[in-house]
Amino acid sequence: MNVVILAAGQGKRMRSDRPKVLHRLGGRPLLAHVLDTARELGAAKICVVYGHGGEAVREALDAADLVWVRQEPQLGTGHAVLQTLTFLDPGATTLVLYGDVPLIGGPTLSRLIEMAGSGLGVLTEDLDDPSGYGRIVRDDAGHVLRIVEERDASEEERALSEINTGFVVAPTSALMRWLPALGNDNAQGEYYLTDIVRLAILEGMPVATTQPDASWEVLGVNSKVHLAELERLHQYRNALLLMEQGVTLLDPDRLDVRGELDCGRDVTIDVNCVFEGRVALGDGVEVGAHCVLRNAVIGAGTRIAPFTHIEESATGPGCIIGPYARLRPGTKLGEDVHIGNFVEVKNSTVADRSKANHLAYVGDATVGRNVNVGAGTITCNYDGANKHRTVIEDDVFIGSDTQLVAPVTVGRGATLGAGTTLTEDAPPDKLTITRVKQTTVPGWKRPVKKKS
């Protein structure tokens, strides 16, 4: 099967310099969703017709299985498909999709292809308010006679509720006959793809129709309002799928999946969480409210408290993270690790049962097992020009308000007293302190504010 995706429109109503098909739905370009559907259908050839902002579209989504065809000038949908004919397999059928209609479903399209057989297939929909759409005109027996655009329709035809969604499938050999024969004698002065229905009927070719499984499948994006509406539809679909898989969502209306979210059994997700890229949550994971997870793997039984940000990181099982914690790229946590409130970890490994419960920064560090990192502790990993690594071996206790000036190693079982600034390696099983001797200044008085 050939698939042609029309993606050349400017999208003036979007009021944006970005090409319309590159605006994002669920964190991905509109066109990317349509390409996914085409690939799921097993298309042997995918042609993308591009125009406005075309090079940006091509650069963003180019792949080895795509043929890019530029439409210049843009003279309508029929003209757009005409540009692709030299790239299509003439012995296959051709399905036409739209780069700004991202929610079209594979099952709906498969049914359309099956019903069309060796003839022409048209996807239609009945709307309470069909304004703005082309109407399906049928005879008394229910056979399709033609599709008429609203601007060219009579009052009687405008009263019809069955509309053309634009999705069609036809033998490629027939398109090679029909498309060069299209005219543009209409209100738009364009070559309409819908006119192939009339040509098919003149040849005696059967025209089959079917309707989508859900009306939202054929909704297009023409404005930021439409984009927002489809975003919520898309997210609610994500929520339903997750709940059907056994995930507990405390409010399905307040979830954003901007990529792929894979959940184990008995996962619970609180409100206003955002999942970006690829995120995997193990069995029994609990995610608190207002968390953001991007490209992360979370071990079974881990609890993530509210307002936590995790990016390009992985945790072992049974961890406790947050609230207000941040795991930055390159973080790997072992089993039963605690990362508490206002703790930031970056490009570091933290082994089993270690804890940094509050107000700490662990960057470019290797932290062993059973380590306690006190409040206010930081690894000073940057000297102004280069990054250096800190090594904290097993069973270390680090007192509060400690600075570890990398590169430095804290030996196994060592203890660092509170307020230590460590610039040299600390020996194992010893107490290391760098505080100056405490003194009390005699006769000192606190300054007072001068009277004006």
C-alpha positions as CSV (number, residue, x, y, z in Angstrom):
1,M,0.0,0.0,0.0
2,N,1.1,3.6,-0.7
3,V,0.3,6.3,1.8
4,V,0.2,10.0,0.8
5,I,0.2,12.5,3.7
6,L,-0.8,16.0,2.8
7,A,1.3,18.4,5.0
8,A,1.8,21.5,2.8
9,G,-0.7,23.9,4.4
10,Q,0.5,27.2,5.9
11,G,-1.9,27.2,8.8
12,K,-2.6,31.0,8.9
13,R,-5.0,30.7,11.8
14,M,-2.3,29.2,14.0
15,R,-0.7,32.7,13.9
16,S,2.7,31.2,14.2
17,D,6.0,31.1,12.3
18,R,6.2,27.4,12.9
19,P,4.7,25.1,10.2
20,K,1.3,23.8,11.3
21,V,2.2,20.1,11.2
22,L,5.1,20.8,13.6
23,H,2.9,22.1,16.4
24,R,2.9,19.5,19.2
25,L,0.2,17.2,20.4
26,G,1.2,15.0,23.4
27,G,4.7,16.4,23.1
28,R,5.2,15.3,19.5
29,P,4.6,17.0,16.1
30,L,1.2,16.5,14.6
31,L,2.7,15.0,11.6
32,A,4.6,12.4,13.7
33,H,1.3,11.0,14.9
34,V,0.1,10.5,11.3
35,L,3.4,8.9,10.3
36,D,3.1,6.5,13.2
37,T,-0.4,5.5,11.9
38,A,0.9,5.0,8.4
39,R,3.7,2.7,9.6
40,E,1.3,0.7,11.8
41,L,-0.8,0.0,8.6
42,G,2.3,-1.5,7.0
43,A,2.7,1.1,4.2
44,A,5.4,0.1,1.7
45,K,5.7,3.7,0.4
46,I,5.0,6.9,2.4
47,C,5.0,10.2,0.5
48,V,4.8,13.4,2.5
49,V,3.7,16.4,0.5
50,Y,5.2,19.5,2.0
51,G,5.2,23.2,1.2
52,H,5.1,26.1,3.7
53,G,8.1,25.8,6.0
54,G,8.8,22.6,4.2
55,E,12.5,22.3,4.9
56,A,11.9,22.7,8.7
57,V,9.3,19.9,8.4
58,R,11.6,17.6,6.5
59,E,14.6,18.3,8.9
60,A,12.4,17.6,11.9
61,L,10.9,14.3,10.7
62,D,13.0,12.9,7.9
63,A,13.5,9.1,7.9
64,A,14.7,6.4,5.5
65,D,11.2,5.2,4.8
66,L,9.8,8.6,3.7
67,V,9.6,10.2,0.2
68,W,9.3,14.0,0.4
69,V,7.4,15.8,-2.4
70,R,7.3,19.5,-2.6
71,Q,4.1,21.2,-3.8
72,E,4.8,24.5,-5.3
73,P,2.5,26.3,-6.0
74,Q,-0.2,24.9,-3.9
75,L,-3.3,24.5,-6.0
76,G,-5.5,22.2,-3.9
77,T,-5.6,18.6,-2.5
78,G,-6.0,17.0,-5.9
79,H,-3.0,18.9,-7.2
80,A,-1.0,17.8,-4.1
81,V,-1.7,14.1,-4.6
82,L,-0.9,14.5,-8.4
83,Q,2.7,15.5,-7.4
84,T,3.3,12.1,-5.8
85,L,2.2,9.9,-8.7
86,T,5.7,9.3,-10.1
87,F,6.8,8.0,-6.7
88,L,3.9,5.5,-6.1
89,D,3.7,1.8,-6.9
90,P,1.1,1.8,-9.6
91,G,0.0,-1.8,-8.7
92,A,-0.9,-0.9,-5.1
93,T,-3.7,1.0,-3.5
94,T,-3.1,4.5,-2.2
95,L,-4.4,5.9,1.0
96,V,-4.5,9.7,1.5
97,L,-4.0,11.0,5.1
98,Y,-3.6,14.6,6.5
99,G,-0.7,15.9,8.5
100,D,-3.0,18.1,10.6
101,V,-5.4,15.3,11.6
102,P,-3.4,13.5,14.1
103,L,-5.9,11.2,15.9
104,I,-7.1,9.1,13.0
105,G,-7.1,5.5,14.1
106,G,-5.5,2.5,12.5
107,P,-8.7,0.3,12.9
108,T,-10.8,2.9,11.2
109,L,-8.4,3.1,8.2
110,S,-8.1,-0.6,8.0
111,R,-11.8,-0.9,7.7
112,L,-11.9,1.8,5.1
113,I,-9.3,-0.1,3.0
114,E,-11.1,-3.4,3.4
115,M,-14.5,-2.0,2.4
116,A,-13.0,-0.2,-0.6
117,G,-11.5,-3.4,-2.0
118,S,-10.4,-2.7,-5.5
119,G,-12.7,0.4,-5.7
120,L,-12.8,3.8,-4.2
121,G,-13.2,4.2,-0.4
122,V,-14.3,7.5,1.3
123,L,-14.4,8.1,5.0
124,T,-17.5,10.1,6.0
125,E,-19.1,11.4,9.2
126,D,-22.5,12.6,10.3
127,L,-22.4,16.0,12.1
128,D,-25.0,18.0,13.9
129,D,-23.3,21.1,12.5
130,P,-21.7,20.3,9.2
131,S,-20.7,23.9,8.4
132,G,-17.4,24.2,6.6
133,Y,-17.3,20.7,5.3
134,G,-17.9,19.1,1.9
135,R,-21.2,17.2,1.8
136,I,-21.8,13.6,0.6
137,V,-24.6,13.6,-2.0
138,R,-26.4,10.2,-2.4
139,D,-29.2,8.9,-4.6
140,D,-32.4,7.4,-3.3
141,A,-30.8,4.0,-3.0
142,G,-28.0,5.5,-0.9
143,H,-25.3,5.3,-3.4
144,V,-22.7,8.1,-3.4
145,L,-23.2,10.5,-6.4
146,R,-20.6,13.1,-5.6
147,I,-19.0,15.3,-3.0
148,V,-19.8,19.0,-3.1
149,E,-17.7,21.6,-1.2
150,E,-19.8,23.9,0.9
151,R,-18.9,27.0,-1.1
152,D,-20.2,25.3,-4.2
153,A,-23.3,23.6,-2.6
154,S,-26.9,24.5,-3.1
155,E,-29.1,25.3,-0.1
156,E,-30.5,21.7,-0.3
157,E,-27.0,20.2,-0.4
158,R,-25.9,22.4,2.6
159,A,-28.7,20.9,4.6
160,L,-27.1,17.5,4.4
161,S,-25.4,16.3,7.6
162,E,-23.1,13.6,6.1
163,I,-19.7,15.2,5.4
164,N,-16.5,14.2,3.7
165,T,-13.6,13.8,6.1
166,G,-11.0,13.9,3.3
167,F,-9.7,10.4,3.9
168,V,-9.8,8.3,0.7
169,V,-8.3,5.1,-0.6
170,A,-8.2,4.2,-4.3
171,P,-6.3,2.1,-6.8
172,T,-3.2,4.0,-7.7
173,S,-3.7,3.1,-11.4
174,A,-7.1,4.9,-11.2
175,L,-5.6,8.0,-9.6
176,M,-3.1,8.2,-12.5
177,R,-6.1,8.5,-14.8
178,W,-8.3,10.8,-12.7
179,L,-5.9,13.3,-11.2
180,P,-4.6,14.8,-14.5
181,A,-8.3,15.1,-15.6
182,L,-9.3,17.3,-12.6
183,G,-10.6,20.8,-13.2
184,N,-10.6,23.9,-11.0
185,D,-13.9,25.4,-12.0
186,N,-15.0,26.1,-8.5
187,A,-15.3,28.9,-5.9
188,Q,-11.7,28.2,-4.7
189,G,-10.1,27.9,-8.1
190,E,-8.4,24.7,-6.8
191,Y,-8.1,21.1,-7.9
192,Y,-10.2,19.1,-5.4
193,L,-9.3,15.6,-4.6
194,T,-13.0,15.0,-3.9
195,D,-13.8,15.3,-7.6
196,I,-12.3,11.8,-8.1
197,V,-15.7,10.5,-6.8
198,R,-17.5,11.8,-9.9
199,L,-14.8,10.3,-12.2
200,A,-15.0,7.0,-10.4
201,I,-18.8,6.9,-10.8
202,L,-18.5,7.8,-14.5
203,E,-16.2,4.7,-14.9
204,G,-18.7,2.6,-13.0
205,M,-16.3,2.0,-10.2
206,P,-18.0,1.3,-6.8
207,V,-17.6,3.9,-4.1
208,A,-17.7,2.5,-0.6
209,T,-18.0,4.6,2.6
210,T,-17.5,3.9,6.2
211,Q,-17.4,6.1,9.3
212,P,-14.7,6.5,12.1
213,D,-14.9,4.5,15.3
214,A,-15.1,7.9,17.1
215,S,-15.9,11.4,15.8
216,W,-12.7,12.9,17.3
217,E,-10.6,10.8,15.0
218,V,-11.2,13.1,12.1
219,L,-10.9,16.4,13.9
220,G,-8.2,18.6,12.3
221,V,-6.1,21.4,13.8
222,N,-6.6,24.8,12.3
223,S,-6.0,27.1,15.3
224,K,-4.5,27.0,18.8
225,V,-8.0,26.5,20.1
226,H,-8.4,23.3,18.0
227,L,-4.9,22.2,19.2
228,A,-5.8,22.6,22.8
229,E,-9.1,20.7,22.3
230,L,-7.3,17.8,20.7
231,E,-4.6,17.8,23.4
232,R,-7.2,17.1,26.0
233,L,-8.9,14.5,23.9
234,H,-5.5,12.8,23.4
235,Q,-4.6,13.0,27.1
236,Y,-8.0,11.5,28.1
237,R,-7.4,8.7,25.7
238,N,-4.1,8.1,27.3
239,A,-5.7,8.1,30.7
240,L,-8.4,5.6,29.7
241,L,-5.7,3.2,28.3
242,L,-3.7,3.5,31.5
243,M,-6.7,2.8,33.7
244,E,-7.7,-0.2,31.5
245,Q,-4.2,-1.5,32.2
246,G,-4.7,-1.2,35.9
247,V,-3.1,2.1,36.7
248,T,-4.8,4.2,39.4
249,L,-5.2,7.9,38.3
250,L,-6.6,10.1,41.0
251,D,-8.0,12.4,38.3
252,P,-7.9,11.2,34.7
253,D,-8.5,14.8,33.5
254,R,-5.3,16.0,35.0
255,L,-2.6,13.9,33.3
256,D,-0.2,14.7,30.6
257,V,1.7,12.0,28.7
258,R,4.0,13.6,26.2
259,G,5.7,10.5,24.9
260,E,5.5,6.9,26.1
261,L,4.5,5.8,29.6
262,D,4.9,2.1,30.5
263,C,3.4,1.1,33.9
264,G,3.6,-2.1,35.9
265,R,0.9,-3.4,38.2
266,D,-0.7,-1.3,41.0
267,V,0.9,2.0,39.9
268,T,-0.7,5.1,41.4
269,I,-0.4,8.6,39.8
270,D,-1.7,11.8,41.5
271,V,-2.9,14.9,39.7
272,N,-1.0,17.2,37.3
273,C,1.9,14.9,36.6
274,V,3.8,15.3,33.3
275,F,5.6,12.3,31.6
276,E,7.9,13.2,28.7
277,G,9.9,11.0,26.4
278,R,10.0,7.4,27.5
279,V,9.1,6.7,31.1
280,A,8.8,3.3,32.8
281,L,7.2,2.9,36.2
282,G,7.7,-0.5,38.0
283,D,5.1,-2.4,40.0
284,G,3.7,-0.5,42.9
285,V,5.2,2.9,42.1
286,E,3.5,5.9,43.6
287,V,3.9,9.3,41.9
288,G,2.7,12.3,43.9
289,A,1.1,15.4,42.6
290,H,2.8,17.9,40.3
291,C,5.8,15.7,39.3
292,V,7.6,15.9,36.0
293,L,9.4,12.7,34.7
294,R,11.4,12.8,31.5
295,N,13.1,9.7,30.0
296,A,13.2,7.9,33.4
297,V,13.1,4.3,34.7
298,I,11.6,4.0,38.2
299,G,12.1,0.8,40.2
300,A,9.3,-1.2,41.8
301,G,7.8,0.1,45.0
302,T,9.4,3.5,44.7
303,R,7.5,6.5,46.1
304,I,7.9,9.9,44.5
305,A,6.6,12.7,46.6
306,P,5.0,15.8,45.1
307,F,6.9,18.5,43.1
308,T,9.7,16.2,42.1
309,H,11.6,16.5,38.8
310,I,13.3,13.5,37.3
311,E,15.2,13.6,34.0
312,E,17.2,10.9,32.2
313,S,17.7,9.0,35.4
314,A,17.0,5.6,36.8
315,T,16.2,4.3,40.3
316,G,16.3,0.9,41.9
317,P,13.4,-0.6,43.8
318,G,12.0,0.8,47.0
319,C,13.4,4.3,46.8
320,I,11.8,7.4,48.4
321,I,12.3,10.6,46.4
322,G,11.1,14.1,47.2
323,P,9.2,16.2,47.8
324,Y,10.8,19.0,45.8
325,A,13.7,16.8,44.8
326,R,15.5,16.9,41.5
327,L,17.3,14.0,39.7
328,R,19.2,15.4,36.7
329,P,20.6,13.5,33.7
330,G,23.0,10.7,34.5
331,T,21.6,9.9,38.0
332,K,21.4,6.2,39.0
333,L,20.0,5.2,42.4
334,G,20.3,1.8,43.9
335,E,17.8,0.0,46.1
336,D,16.1,1.8,49.1
337,V,17.8,5.1,48.4
338,H,16.3,8.2,50.0
339,I,16.6,11.6,48.2
340,G,14.6,14.1,50.2
341,N,13.3,17.6,49.9
342,F,15.4,20.2,48.1
343,V,18.1,17.6,47.2
344,E,19.6,17.7,43.7
345,V,21.5,14.8,42.2
346,K,23.4,15.0,38.9
347,N,25.5,12.6,36.9
348,S,26.0,10.4,40.0
349,T,25.5,6.9,41.3
350,V,24.1,6.4,44.7
351,A,24.3,2.8,46.0
352,D,21.8,0.8,48.1
353,R,20.3,2.3,51.3
354,S,22.1,5.6,51.1
355,K,20.3,8.8,52.1
356,A,20.4,12.5,51.4
357,N,17.3,13.6,53.1
358,H,17.4,17.3,52.7
359,L,19.1,20.4,51.3
360,A,22.0,18.8,49.5
361,Y,23.7,18.8,46.1
362,V,25.4,15.6,44.9
363,G,27.0,16.2,41.5
364,D,29.5,14.1,39.5
365,A,29.8,11.7,42.4
366,T,30.0,8.0,43.2
367,V,28.3,7.3,46.5
368,G,28.6,3.9,48.1
369,R,26.1,1.9,50.3
370,N,24.7,3.0,53.6
371,V,26.0,6.5,53.3
372,N,24.3,9.4,55.2
373,V,24.6,12.8,53.5
374,G,23.8,15.5,56.0
375,A,21.8,18.7,55.3
376,G,23.6,21.4,53.5
377,T,26.2,19.1,52.0
378,I,27.5,19.8,48.5
379,T,30.0,18.3,46.2
380,C,32.1,21.1,44.8
381,N,32.5,19.5,41.4
382,Y,33.3,22.6,39.2
383,D,36.6,24.6,39.5
384,G,35.5,27.2,37.1
385,A,36.8,25.4,34.0
386,N,36.5,21.6,34.5
387,K,34.3,19.1,36.3
388,H,35.8,16.7,38.9
389,R,34.5,13.6,40.5
390,T,33.9,12.9,44.2
391,V,34.0,9.3,45.6
392,I,32.2,8.5,48.8
393,E,32.8,4.9,49.8
394,D,30.4,2.6,51.8
395,D,29.2,3.4,55.3
396,V,30.3,7.0,55.3
397,F,28.6,9.6,57.6
398,I,28.8,13.2,56.4
399,G,27.8,15.8,58.8
400,S,25.7,18.8,58.0
401,D,27.0,21.8,56.0
402,T,30.0,19.9,54.5
403,Q,31.7,20.9,51.3
404,L,33.6,18.2,49.3
405,V,36.0,19.9,47.0
406,A,36.5,17.5,44.1
407,P,38.5,15.5,43.2
408,V,38.4,14.0,46.6
409,T,37.7,10.5,48.1
410,V,36.0,9.8,51.4
411,G,37.2,6.4,52.7
412,R,35.0,3.5,53.8
413,G,33.4,4.1,57.2
414,A,34.8,7.6,57.5
415,T,32.9,10.3,59.4
416,L,33.1,14.0,58.4
417,G,32.2,16.5,61.2
418,A,29.6,19.1,60.5
419,G,30.9,22.2,58.8
420,T,33.9,20.4,57.2
421,T,35.4,21.7,54.0
422,L,37.3,18.7,52.6
423,T,40.1,19.4,50.1
424,E,42.1,16.2,50.6
425,D,41.1,12.6,50.9
426,A,39.5,11.5,54.2
427,P,41.0,8.2,55.6
428,P,38.6,5.3,56.2
429,D,37.1,4.7,59.7
430,K,38.3,8.1,61.0
431,L,36.7,11.3,62.1
432,T,37.8,14.2,59.9
433,I,37.1,17.8,60.9
434,T,38.3,21.1,59.3
435,R,36.5,23.5,61.6
436,V,38.6,26.3,63.3
437,K,38.6,26.4,67.1
438,Q,35.5,28.0,68.5
439,T,36.1,31.3,70.3
440,T,34.0,34.0,72.0
441,V,35.0,37.6,71.4
442,P,35.0,39.5,74.7
443,G,33.4,43.0,74.7
444,W,31.7,42.6,71.3
445,K,28.4,44.3,70.9
446,R,25.8,44.0,68.2
447,P,25.5,47.2,66.0
448,V,22.3,49.2,66.5
449,K,20.5,51.3,64.0
450,K,21.4,55.0,64.2
451,K,18.5,57.4,65.0
452,S,17.7,59.8,62.1
